[in-house]
Amino acid sequence: MASTLDAYAGLTRRRYIALALLSAGLLVSLLLDLSAGPAGLGIADILGGLVDPESLDIRHRVILWQVRLPDALIAVVVGAALGLAGVETQTILDNPLASPFTLGVSSAAVLGASVAIVLSPAMPLIPQTATLPALALVFALGAGAVILAVVRFGGAARETVVLFGIALVFLCNALTSALHYVADADALQQIVFWTIGNLTRAGWWEVAIVTACLLVIAPFSLRHVWWMTMLRGGEAYARSAGLDVARLRVRVVLRTSVLAAFAVCFVGSIGFVGLVGPHIARLLLGEDHRALVPGAAICGALMLSAASFLSKSVLPGAIVPVGILTAVIGVPVFLTLLAVQGRMR
């Protein structure tokens, strides 16, 4: 008995150490992201400017506080939202290939953005400059609502959710392609640029909105960590232990849809973060959702923050859209994870 308790204590300690190291890596990545660029701001200048903004001259102060800090923070909160949504989606659907975009939320956001760019509709009480993120959010939330209705009234079977999500992805992609067909060259270029993901268009309002969404949703995810861990043993086991799997699936689909919608509406469709981040966390922390949920959020934030830093460093004087880097980096990382997990079995 004592040896079992000691082993469990050791496992818990290793998980805390892993979470601490991931958090430290995220902090380092954030500082590197803030220092990237041609303005000549080093790490010491960044730290001094964060503690005492008056220590910087006006030009560097504007660059740090109005340009770099919102870009760096939106990468952190969007990555955390996608990582959290990804780990819950994979668990509730019992599918390691699932991600927040499996439900069609990202494709719906792209469709909404395409409608805003091509048709430029007037929306009551919404400024013209905010039409694009507003429509992307509305369409993404609409896709989440449709999936939620399927889960709620269609028996909540995971196969049904996955298949309907795939159908929704194809439908949204087809409608987006139709808009491509009628769009002019300038509009088509804007759609492509938005689709591949870009963090540079975000400001403090966008950071505040996504952060608020993450802070509202995260406590509900943490509240259900025992149930989600139980579900990893299989639906039959969870039901035999008294868990209402259908009701839990409705709740998880609701919050993951909201997280994914708010994550992509401002920065575009950024792939692989919600897929790879949870797998990295699972490899380091195991299946216990008490550690896995915060770990997946931190891994998602770290992955997107590192991609944001690389996007400003790969080509001097240019910013590579971050969605390209997450895909280029995410594919080999994902294949490596699959190989490692295969050897561990």
C-alpha positions, 0 to 999 in steps of 0.5 A: 500500500505504501509503495502504491501511495509513493508511486502515485505521489511521484507521478503527481510530482512529475506532473507538477514539474512538467506543468511548471516547465511548460509554463516557463517555456511559454513565458520564454516564448512570450518574451522572444515574441515580444523582442522579435522585429526590427525595432531593436528592443532586447529582452532587457528593454522589454522587461523594463518597458513592461514594468515601467513604460516610461523607461522607453522612449515614445516610439518604442513604447508605442511599438511594445504596448500597441503593436507587439504586446497585443499580437503576442497575447492574442497568440497565447489566449487563442492557442490556449483556447484551441488547446483546451477545446481540442483536448475536450473534443478528443475525449468526448468523441473518443477520437485522437484525430478530432480537433475543434475544427472537426465540428465545422466551426472553423469552416463556418467562420471562413464562410462568414468572413468570405461573406463579409469580404465579398458581399460587404453587408451592413449589420445594425449597430456593427461598424463596417470595420468590425463586420468581418470578425462579427460575421465570422463569429456569427457563422461559427457560433451558428455551426456550433448551434447546429452541432449542439442541436444534433447532439441534443436531439440526435441521440448524442452518439459520437459517430453522429457528431463526427459525421455531421461535423464532416458534412458541415465542413464540406457544405461550408467549403462548398459555399465558400468556393461559390463565393470565390467564384464570384469574388474579384481578385482583391476580395479573393486575396483577402479571403485567402489571407484571412483563411491561412491565419494572421495574428497581426490584425488583433488589438487590445479589444480582441485580446480582451474578448478572447481572454474573457471567453477563455476565463468563462469557459475554463472553470466549467472544463475544470469542474468536469475533469473527473468525469472526462477522466472517467470517460477515457475508460470507455463509455460503457465503463462511464455509464456503469459508474453512473455518468450521463454521457449524453448530457456531458457530451452536450455540455462539452460540445457547447463550450468547445464550439464557443471557444473555437468560434471566439478563437478563430473569428479575429485571427482566421483559421489556424490549424493543428494547434487544437490537434497537436497541443493536446497530444503533446500534453497527453504524452507528458502528463498522461490521461488524468484531466486534472493535469491534462486540461491545463496542460493542453491549454498551456501546450496550445498557447506555447505552440502558437506563441512559438509560431508567432515568434518564428513568423517574425523571424523566418524572413527579415522584414516580413511576417509570415502568416502564422497559419502556414507555420503551424501547419508546417511545424504541426505535421512533422510533430504530429507524425513524431507523436504518432510514432512515439505513441506507437512504440509505447504501446 
